[in-house]
C-alpha cells in the first residue's frame, strides 16, 4: 500500500488529555500506522503541539457548559487546525473515533472519512435506552456519524451488530477491526508470593482479581454473589476488587462475610503487580463491546473466567485459553471453582491466552487490518 | 496388483546425522574477582562441571557409540556428523584420546562433516550477519586443520533457520543446509524431498522419525515401546518420497538414554536392518546430487528444532532472554577479546534461561546445570564483568562506562511505593526502552525521590545526563532526553 496522509480525530490521547481506554487504542494505532504513513492526530490538550513517535499531535482547548456543547466546540477547533495542515498537503484519510468529534465529521463529510465505534451510548448505559436529552443527543450523533461516514469500523462482531441494529448501518459498510495491545506493558517479572503477602494473603492461597469500574455494566454484583458459592468450598480463596464506582457501598455491604478486599482505585503500577500476582482474572461484565481487560490478563499469562457477552464471547475459547460462563452468579461460581481447583491447567490456559495475543492482538497486524479499510475508502 | 505396485514403489534413502556439541557452561558460583588475571578468566567464568560432564558423556556415549559406528562405517553404513568448535576444544583439553576416535570417523570415506557456527551460537539471529558468517568460517578452518575437510553442507545452531540465514548460507558457498521439517513451512507437502529457500537447497529433518529415537525411545508409556531396529527400519522402508532425514543429538546414544535402555544395541543393529530391507544410507552432499529440489519454502519467521513451538522461543522466549540477547549483541563494542565474547553467544546459555512448562520445560531443566533465574543472573554478571574488564582498553572510557551492561545488583529495578513492579534495566539502552513500558506512576515515584538521576550519576557515572533529567516528570520528555544522550555516547564509541 502506498503511503497515505492520515488525520485522526479523537477527544483523548496518551500524551495529553487522557480519560480512558480510548486514548491508548487511538494512540497506539496512530503510532503503528505512522511507520508507513504520515499521521496527524487532532485532540485536546493544554500543551504545545508536538511530534511523538512520528505522529504529529495538534491540540485544541475546547470549552462548553455541557458535554455536548464542549464536544461541538472541540470539533470546530479541530476542523480549523485540520484545514491549516490540509492546505500544505491534502489528507487522504480522515479517521474519527467515537461520537465526540462528529461535528467535525459533519463539516468534513465530503472527504474520505472513517468512523470507528469503540462503544455506543446504548452500551455505556448498560445496554439500556435512556430518555434524557444527553442520551438522545449522543445517540443521535452516533446515528448521524454512521450515516455520513464513508465507512465504519467496530471493535468486535457484537459491536458491529449493535451499531447495525441501533443505527441502521448496512452490513457492507462496516468492518471489524479489534483493539490491539502492547503485551510487555502488562507482563512483569514479579514474585506473586511477595505481592500476596503485602495484602495479607498466604503465598499459596489462590488470588482472584476483579478490575474495573464498579458499575452495573461490569457486573461486580454477579461476581460477589458467585463468590459466596466459591468460598463455601474453598475457604482459602482470596479476592481483590480493584476499581471504584457507584456500586461500591452496596457491594461492600454484600461482601461483608466474604474474603474480599476492596482496594478502590489503584495506580497502574499496583495494577501490574496485582495482575501478575493473581491466579485468575474474572470479567463478569453484562456488556463488553471489546473487553480490553481480557487482553491485559492474557498478556500477563493469566487465565480468565468471563461472561459470554460481546467481545469476550468472540475472543475466548472455552477450556483453551479461559472459561466463558452465563451471565449469572451460579455459572460464574462454577467457572471460578473449576480454574482454582486445577491450578496447573489454569496456568496452561493463561499461557495459551498469551499465545493468542502474540498471534492476533499485537498492533501491527491490527494496523494492517485498518489499512484494508483505508484502501476500500480510497478506491 | 497391489503387491506389485508396492514392490515398484521406490524406497526412500535415509540420511542419518548426529549433532555433537558441548557448551562451556558458566560458573554457577561466579562472583567478580578483580585480582584474577586475563589469562585466568576461563576458570573464573566457566564451571568445573564442564570437564565432569565431558568425561562422563565420553565414557557413556562418545566412546561406545563411536566404536560401534566405526565398525558400521567400514561395513558400508553412511552417516553425518556436526561437531561444534567448543566441543572439539573440550576434547583437545580433556580427552584427546576421544578426539582421535572422532578423527577416524571424520576421515572415513563413508562419513561426512557438516558446517556450523564454531561456538554453536545464536549469532545467526543477530541483525548484523557478519559475526555469524565469521563464526561459520572459523568452523570450516577448524575442520580443515583437524581433519583436512571443508564441509559443503551447513547446519545452523539447533536448526534455526529463516530466509536471511538461507541467503547467508548461499553467500558462504555451501551446497545446502539442514533445517526442521516444520508443518507451517511445508503445509501439505512432505519433508522427504529437497526444497530450496532463497536458491539454497534445503534438507528437512523428519520430526516424527527423529523424535522416535531421540525422545520416545525410552518412554514406557509409548505404544511402540520397546522400539527395535527392525521395526524402525520397516518404518523407513514404508515411507514415501526421496529421502528421510533423521538428525539427532549424538548424546542420545548412551547419555540421554543409558545403555541399559538398549539404545546402543539399537544403533548397532540399525545399519544391518536397513540393509536387509534394501534401504540405502546416504550422505547429504550425495543426496543433493541425486535428487532435484521439488519446490521452494519461504521461512519468514525463524524456525528451529526446539520444543513443540519449533521456533526461536527456546532462546528468545521471555523477557530475561531478550535482555541477555540484546546485551550480548551490544557487547560487540566492548569485545577486545572476541573469543570470550563468542563463548557467551553459545545458544545453551540462553536455553537455560527459558521459563517453559510441561514436557518442554522438563527437557530444558534436564539439560541445565542451574535454575532459569540463576542462569540469567550468572549470565548477566559474567557479561558485565567481561565488559568492565575491557573498558580500560577502549578509546572512550567514559562513554563505555555509561553504556556498559550491568550486573544484576546494579540494574535499575523499577518500583512503586508498595514494591517492585517487575521491570529491571541492565543498561542505559534498556532503561530507555523500558521507559516506554513501565507504568507512569512508577517513573513519577522515582523522579520524586531522585532515583533516576542518582542511578545515572553513581552507577552509570554520567553526571551530565543525571543533571539533565532532574525535574523532568513527563515520560516522553525523559525518553527524548536520554535517547539523545545515548546516541551521542554510542557515536563516540564507533
Interface residues (C-beta under 8 A of the other chain):
Chain A: X15 X52 X182 X184 X185 X187 X188 X189 X190 X191 X194 X195 X198 X267 X268 X269 X270 X271 X272 X273 X276 X347 X348 X351
Chain B: X319 X320 X357 X358 X414 X416 X418 X419 X420 X421 X422 X423 X424 X437 X438 X439 X440 X441 X442 X445 X476
